[in-house]
Amino acid sequence: MAEAVPTPDTLAIYVHWPFCRSLCPYCDFNSHVSEQVDHARWRAAFVSELDHYAEIAGPRRITSIFFGGGTPSLMAPETAAAVIDAIADRFTLDAHIEITLEANPTSTEATRLAAFADAGVNRVSLGVQALDDEALKFLGRTHSAADTLSAIQLAAETFQRYSFDLIYARPGQSVIQWQDELAQAIALSRGHLSLYQLTIEQGTPFFMAQARGDLDMPDEGVSAALFETTQDMMTAAGIPAYEISNHAAPGQECRHNMAYWHYRDYIGIGPGAHGRITADGNIHATRQHRAPEIWLRRVEGRGHATQTDEPLDTQSVIAELAVMGLRITDGITANNFRARAGVTLDEVIEPAVVKRLQEAELIVYDSAGLRATPAGLQRLDAVIAALFA
């Protein structure tokens, strides 16, 4: 029988701002275009929903706050300040708290970075996605390569810590082209880069374009070569992968995302936001209503817009621990697995499967815990299916 799950003393908080100026053809996030946003109403609603979850979570130490979206740099900086102040009033802030805001590198939004820093944000993540104008146009981005360089310079002047995203394995992209682009990105970075292979998500314009035969995506061999090039160049630059798509110099890892990958507790507020909160010996999965206007009305009517709040059974927790924890190079520690699942790794994985995967050099399993090798990370879905079937 699984042991009761102890309530952690730490908590991360995610705040979802659902609005964008336009929708990108690859994006399947909960994003919406709206010409009119009542910032005062949204500010008050965020604080109200935070109050609801603060009562459920109880006294905690907040290790990170993350404003995601959507495009959070479109929110009024006063809204970020109000949320940060409300969190500080209801919880204890960690001495080294990380407060991240996602931002687009358009000239208009970049000029607001100082105001967000004054609001309490201490880290920015820029949605760069590409470093040349032709690729940016293909990806549906509204900024230019020149805007990107200016935004990165502003971020460097405003924050001690910043990161930016790039999307690679684009149609027609060669290894040599990616090497040149990645070398430029490394020179512009400060210890953290998020590098994602382009994936075609169902329901997006790119999905429909691919179905029509209009997208010529790289084949498996080219994708593998691009991935290996990425790992080699980032490691050589002293910014190795700490997760499948995220790379950091030692100490520069995104602390908020590490809370997800270590399967710690976090609150999600805002439309469509998810949370994992331990209460009464169980980990609860929460989800807020996805539609922005319905979310806003429900929060104003009852203080929150929770759509689901259900305790997870042991098998569900194990599945989530595996999917999240094996994404990072540290893997899943034995102690954390037992604390969060209430059972040990030895109780849930078969020795014969472990032996087979170790002989294939896909995993490492020892007294410290379970982790995927570089080869295992490239076949992670199959590794997880074999271990936790």
Beta strands, then each sheet from edge to edge (+ up, - down):
strand 1: 10-17
strand 2: 19-20
strand 3: 32-33
strand 4: 61-69
strand 5: 92-103
strand 6: 123-129
strand 7: 161-168
strand 8: 192-197
strand 9: 246-248
strand 10: 266-269
strand 11: 274-279
strand 12: 282-288
strand 13: 306-311
strand 14: 332-333
strand 15: 363-366
strand 16: 369-372
sheet 1: 9+ 8- 7- 6- 5- 4- 1- 10-
sheet 2: 2+ 3+
sheet 3: 11+ 12- 13+
sheet 4: 14+ 16- 15+
end
